[in-house]
């Protein structure tokens, strides 16, 4: 799935992406580390992998963030 980097905190290695419909979705350090990135800037297109929510009330969880390449 593709998204756009929205926020990123280099100290915590966490942030948010915006899905193409504008929905923000947070990611944590393990998802960032899984992609092998060192830095992420707002506006960059990224590829994300998402795990289904364990509870219907929860949002899906990002498990990987990496740069989108053509």
Secondary structure, DSSP 8 states (H G I E B T S, - for coil): -EEEEEEEETTTTEEEEEETTS-EEEE-HHHHHHTT-S---TT-EEEEEEE--SSTTS--EEEEEEE---
